[in-house]
Amino acid sequence: MTSPRRRQSATRGRKRRTHWKVRKPALSTCPSCGKPKPPHFACPHCGYYKGRVAIVVETK
């Protein structure tokens, strides 16, 4: 592989990196307990998914 002919300017590198963003995780509310949960996942608080028990959650 060859070496770059010229150094890229800082502005040009920063323009390329403008799309490297950290996004907030998408959350939806659980219909059975009302707590926030990731969409398309079983609720980590109550264990329900699509109206039925998907996982058994141990309570303290």
C-alpha positions, 0 to 999 in steps of 0.5 A, a space after each residue: 500500500 502506498 503512502 498518502 501524498 499529502 497530509 490531510 488538514 484537521 478541518 477535512 478530518 473533522 468533516 469526515 467525523 461529523 457523523 460519529 455521534 453517540 445516540 441515546 438508546 431508544 426506550 419504550 414503556 412496558 405495557 404491563 408494568 409501565 417502566 422503560 424498556 428497550 423495544 423488541 426485548 422482554 421487560 427486565 423488570 417484569 419479564 413480559 413480552 407481547 402480553 405473556 411471560 417471556 422470562 422469569 425475573 427474580 425479585 429481591 
